[in-house]
Amino acid sequence: MAMKKKTKEKVEKEKKVKKKWTKEIDEDNEGAEDGENEEELDVDIGNAEEEVKKLKNVLTGDDIVIDKVEIKASKPISQIKKGDKVKVDGVEFSVDAHYVLIDHGKTKEMTIEIFSPKTDRDYQLRYFIDQIETSMEFYELEEIVYVRRPVKKVEW
């Protein structure tokens, strides 16, 4: 019989907690238009579902697109140095540095740090030394993070 009493007490306690949660939720929703919070949840769920689809495509290889960057070179890329000029999609930049970003053993990931003298903004051209045209990526520095930007043509 003591066992039944404990169970009854537990059930009563759970009911009180559930009531408290329901009351708190109702208070949180006060002043909100009907369905407003539900719509926000739907948007969040929708965005999450889109992200999952994108990730699934990448993982299964359904969405792999390799964009070749058109490269017009006046000298080998390894000879680019500080002070040289580089054009990215017709906009001229000055080279600040050219170095190995990551040494992967068999290949190296290179970075050419460039900046716009007109806007004083910093950018990077990143590429793998053994596959320049298919791996060239253009990044713009925004506050403290480099953000990838689309690029069609790079020339030096």
N, C-alpha and C positions, 0 to 999 in steps of 0.2 A: 504494500500500500504506500509506503514511503516513496517508492519509485514513481507511482502515478502522481503524487503530490509534486515532486520535482518537475515532472513533465508538464503539469498544469502551470506551475510557476514559470517555467521556461516559455511556454506558449504565451502566457500573459505578458511577459517581458518583451517577447518578439512583437506582439501586437502594439505595445506602447512605442517601441522603436519605430515600427512601420508608420504609426500615426504621426510621430514626430517628423520623420522624413517627408511624409506627404504634406504636412503643414509647412515645412521649410520650402519645399518645391513650390507650393501654392504662393507663399510669400515672395519668392524669387520671381515668379511670373506675374505678380501684381503690376498693373499699369501697362503690361505688354498687350498688344493687340492679339486677338485670337489667332492661333496658328503661327505667330511670328517666330517663336522659338523652334517650332517644328520645321518651318521653312529653312531656318538656319541649319538645322541638322541635316535636312535633305541636301542642301548645297554642299555641306561638308562631306556627306556620304558620297555625293556625286563626284566631287573632286577626288576623293580617295579611290573611287572605282576607276576613274580615268587614269590616275597614277598607276594603279595596279595593272591596267591594260597595257600601258606604255612599258612598264617593267617586264611584263610577260612577253611582249613583242621583242624586247631587247634580249631577254634570256633565251627565247626560242629561235632568235635569228630572223624573225619575220620582218623586222623594221630596220635592218642594217642597211644603211645607205652610205657609201663612201663617195664623198664629194672630192673630186680632184680639183686642186687649186691650180689655176693657170700661172706658171712661173716663167718670167722673162728675165734671164740672168746675163749680166755683162761680165761676170767672173764667177768662179766656183763659190758656193755658199760658205764654205769653210774660210774664205778670205775676207768675209765681211767683218769690219772692225769699227771701233768707236769713231764717230765723225762721218761715216758713210751715210748716204741717203737711200732710203727705201720707200717705194710707193706701194700703198695698199689700197686697192680699188680706186686708184687715181689720186689719193691724198698722200702728200709727201711727209715723211717722218725722218728724224735723225736718229742714228744708231747710238745708243748709250753704252751697251755692252753685248758681248756674244760669248756664251759659256755653256758648259755641260750642266744641265739641270739635274739629271739622274743618269747614272751609269748602270745599265741593265745587264752588263756582262757582254753579251754578244752584240748589243747595239747601245747607242747613247741617245738620250732625249736631250735635245739642245734648246736653248732659249736665246733669242735676239731681243734684247730690251731696247725699245724705241720710244721716242716721245715726239709730240707735236710742238714745234717751236711757237706756233700761233696760239694754241690753247693751253700749253704747258701741262698737258695730260700725258700719263704714262701708259704704254701698251707693251704687249709681248707677242712675238711670233714664236711658236713652239713647233718642233718637228723632230722626227726620228731620223738619224743620220743616214740610214739605209733605205728610207722610203719617204723622201721629201715631199713629193707631189700629193701622195695620199694621206700623209699625216700632218700637213701644215695646218695649224690652228692659230687664230688671232684672238688675243685677249685684251680687254680694257680694264685698267685699274679703277675700281670704284671704292673709295674710302680705303679699305684694307684688304679687299678681295679682288682677284682677277676674275672677270666675267667673260665667258666666251662670246664672241661676235661672229656672224657669218662673214666669209671672205671669198671672193671669186678670183681675184688676180693680185699677185705680188710681183714686184719687179725691183731690180737693183742694178 
